[in-house]
Amino acid sequence: MQKILVIQTAFIGDVVLATGLLESLHQQYPLAAISILVRKGNEALFKQHPFIDEVLVWDKKTKKYQHLVQIIRQIRQRQFDLLINVQRFAATGLITIFSAAKTTIGFDKNPFSLFFSKRIKHIFSKGDLDLHEIERNHQLIVTQSDPTAARPKLYPSQEDYAKVSGLIQSPYICMAPASVWFTKQYPEAQWVKLLGLIPKHYKVYLLGAPSDAETCNRILASANCSNAISLAGQLNFLQSAALMQTAVMNYVNDSAPMHFASSVNAPVTAIYCSTIPAFGYGPLSDNRHIVEVKAALDCRPCGIHGRKECPQGHFNCANLITQVDLLAVLPT
């Protein structure tokens, strides 16, 4: 039996997008034992995943480099036939070159890529064609699988669906209003306006991590809507995805919940503020919408990633997005 390891120790949204590789690898090697290495906290994504043989976890916050050595030892002991490194940072390059895997593949932007068996050019955009992240990742295995990149996919369990079953008895909308980055987050005041305009026959669930609960509670207090409640911190990753799957619509920022929606093919409306869809991290669901400022702002995008504050001070890329465009995606 062939043994394959995929490395993606970045943040949760990046890990969700990397699940497309797992789909492609399983299709090409149905009998292979596939493992994945993730940062501590993201292992919950793979509970009862049907294609994953083992989840290896790197604790980056506690004794990061001591644990890195332990991870390398664990990987060497497993004697992988194929190692695919999705990341472009030095630490995962070290893991790759010391893995003792028979074949190692990674992007040329990794500082240790000269020592990989195969170096794949990392293409952020290709001429007039902007590649999605799943297509960029798929370049790592395109010679070994179908040329078309598989969509990301998560597998909520029966227990996850049971957890949210009582919430889905009537038509509902999910909103994930928070983001780690200020300039990726649609402003709280705008979420309040949107909540006030949602037709009252829809139940509205605000989703997020425990750290997002305060944001969600402030929005609810300002909106004063009887049809909305906060579930921030009450559902795990897979339970959140399970709830999003049968929503009438999911309103999200350019952040992890957008990828949760893609992973279960849930209807999604992604609100883009300082970043732009052309970076290649947009929604992938069949029913997907992108809402962004219509005016051409010379300051947008202000970077590939989000920022802690608007460099210009006005945050027009978010404040000029209209509620009309957001409401237009709802069924009539």
Secondary structure as UniProt FT lines:
FT   STRAND          3..7
FT   HELIX           12..28
FT   TURN            30..31
FT   STRAND          33..39
FT   TURN            40..41
FT   HELIX           43..46
FT   TURN            47..48
FT   TURN            50..51
FT   STRAND          52..58
FT   HELIX           64..78
FT   STRAND          82..85
FT   HELIX           90..97
FT   STRAND          103..107
FT   TURN            108..109
FT   TURN            111..112
FT   HELIX           113..115
FT   STRAND          118..120
FT   TURN            127..128
FT   HELIX           133..138
FT   TURN            139..141
FT   HELIX           142..144
FT   HELIX           158..164
FT   HELIX           165..167
FT   STRAND          172..176
FT   HELIX           182..184
FT   HELIX           188..197
FT   TURN            200..201
FT   STRAND          203..206
FT   HELIX           210..212
FT   HELIX           213..223
FT   TURN            226..227
FT   STRAND          228..230
FT   TURN            232..234
FT   HELIX           237..245
FT   STRAND          249..253
FT   HELIX           256..263
FT   TURN            264..265
FT   STRAND          268..272
FT   HELIX           277..279
FT   STRAND          288..292
FT   TURN            298..299
FT   TURN            311..312
FT   HELIX           316..319
FT   HELIX           323..327
FT   TURN            328..329
//
